[in-house]
């Protein structure tokens, strides 16, 4: 019976993941479909490129809540009725949401890349919220120096995944193997979703984002021209 409940958790998470806040905020604030501008990816980074820091940060926060809030609800629910299963339900719900975000059935399986949702997965966990904030701030400062978003995103995800692995392994938590499997399946999923970024990075053609410029400039007068090279590069992949 518990397996069926956990399967239901994943399915519900997947359906929640289909809600895409980049699409919602782009339509609400700019009356534009985010999948028709910039890199055409319905995610936080394309919002940063095309709509600026404010709307990108708003998207990041809502995507984080989308994955983290249902996950923490499942954590306490399962831990109450089935002690020792809370972490499994937590990461299963979060992973389901991330999969739904990346491959949304309601948008013909064309979604974002799952970074903001992964941030939420760690931000809402009772043991990792404060660590995730520290790592996030560190990555934010690093982003001011290194202008490759993919590198910054993966530094955060890899760091938090290693921290979680070490903490769970040292604590010998219940269902350790299953929990670590879910965490590292997410890492592999994020890598898969960024495969084109990795190829461009190896070739030295990965798109840069000047975060300082995005923060201090309200709006780019040459927004369309600025994105031409980025869009052309994305389309070649």
N, C-alpha and C positions, 0 to 999 in steps of 0.2 A: 504493500500500500504506500509506503513512504517513497518508493521509486516513482510511483504515479504522481504523487504530490510534487516531487522535485521536477518531473517532466513538465507538469503544469506550470511550475514556476518559470522554467525556461521559456515556454511558449508565451506566457503573459509578458515576460521580459522582452521577448522578440517583438511582440505587438506594440509595446510601449516604445521600443526603439524606432519604430516607423514614424513617430512624431519627430519632425525635423525643424528645429528652431531657426536654422539659417534660412530655410525657405519662408518660414512664418515672418521673421523680422524683416527680411528683404522685401517681402510683399507689403508689410505693414508700413515700413518707413520710406521705402523708395518706389513702391508700386512696380517692382521688378522681380522677375524670377531669377534667383541666384544661379540657377543652372544655365542661364543664358549669358552670363557676364563673367569676366575674369577667366579663371581656369575651369569654370562651369561646375566645380565641385561644391556640393551643398554642405560646406563645413565652416568651422571657425576661421581657418586661415584665408579662405576665399572672401569671407566677410571682412577680414582685416585689410585685404588687398583692395577690395572694391568699395567698402562702406566706411572704413576707418576703425580706429581703436575702440571707440565707445560701443558701437554695435557688435563688434567682434567679441569684446569682453562680456557683453550681455548674452551673446550666443553661447560663449564658453560656460558661463554660470548656469544657464538653463539646461544645457546639455549635461552638465555635471549633476545637476539635481535630477534630471531625467533618469540617469543610471543609478545614482547613489541613494536617492530617497526610497524607491521601491525595494532596493537591496537591503537597506537597514531595517525596513519594515519586515521583510522576510527573515532577517537574522533573529529579531526578537520573537517573532511568531514561532519559528521552528525551534528556537532554543527553549521556548516555554513548553511546547508540547513534546519535543524530541530532543532532550539535552544532548549536546555534542554534534548536532546537525546544523546548527546555526550558521557556521562559516561556509558550509557547503551550499546552503540555500542562498546565502549572501552573494557568493561569487558566481553561482549559477544564474541568479537573477541578473547580476551585472553583465555577465558574459552574454546572456540572451539579449539584453538591451543593446549591447555593442554590436552584436551580429545583426540585429534588426535595424540598427542605424546604418551599418555598412551595406546591407543587402535588403532594403525595405521592399516588401512584396507590393505595397501600395504605390510605389514609385518605380515599378519594373526593375527592382533590385539594383537601382542606381542611387547609392547613398554617399555619406561622408566617409571619413577614414578612421573614425573611432577614437581619436586622441582625447577630445574633450570628455567623452563618456568614460574613458579610462581614468581620467583625472577624478571624475566623480566616484568611480569605483573605490579609489583609495581615500578620497576626501571624507567619505561618509562612514568609513569603517571605524569602529570604536577604538581600535588600537593604533590606527595609522593616520588619523585625521591631522594631528599636529605635525607629524613627520612630512606628510604630503604638502602641507602649507609651507614648511621650511624649504623643501626641495623645489616647490613651485616658485617661491621667491628667488631661490638661487638660479633656477632656469630662466626666470624672467630677466634677471640681471645679465645672465650669460647671453640672452637673446639680443641685448643691447650691443654686444661685442661681435657675436657670431650671427651672421644674417641668414643662416640657413634654417628655416623652421623645422624641417624634418629632423635635423640633428638635435635640436633643442627638445623636440617632442620625444624622441627616442631616449635621450638622456634621462628625462623624467620617468618614462615608463620602465626603462631597464633598471634605474636606481630603485624605484619603489618595488618592483618585482623581486629584486635581490633582497631588499630589506625585509619584505614580507616572507620570503622563503626562509631567510635566516631566523627570523623571529618565530615563525611557526615550527621550524625544525628544532630549534633549541627548546622551545616550550613543549614539544611533542604533543601537539594538539590532536584531538580526535579527527579521524579521516584525513590525516596529513597528506597522503598520496593523492587523494581526490582533489583536495584544495590546491595543491601545487600544480596538478594537471590543469585545472581551470585557469590558474594565474598565467601559466606559461603558454597555454593555448591562445590566450589573449595576446601575448607578446608576438607569437607567430602570426596571428591574424593581422596585427598592426603592421608587421613587416611586409606581409603579403599586400596589404592595402597601399603600402608606400613603395612597391616594387619599381614603379616608374621613376620615383624620386631617387631611389638608390642607383638606378642605371644612369640618370642624368648627373648625379653626384660623382660617380666614377668617371664619367666623360668630362667632368668639369663644366657642365651646362645646367646645373641645378639652379632654379630661380631663387633670388635673394629677396628678403623683405627688410627694409630699413625701419625697425621698430620705433626708433626715436622720431623719425620723420612722421610716422603714422600717429604717434601720440600728440605731437606738438602742432601738427597741421590739421585744421578742422576739415578741410576738403581740398582735394587736388583738382586744380583747374584743368590739368591735362590728364585726367584719370584714364580716358580711353586710350590715349597715345601711350601712356605709361604701361598699359597692360598688353600691348600688341605683341611684344616679344615673348611675354609669359604665355599668352594664349597660343601663339604659334608653336612654342616648344611643347606645350601640353598636347596639342593636337597631333604632333608627330608620333607620340607614344602609342 
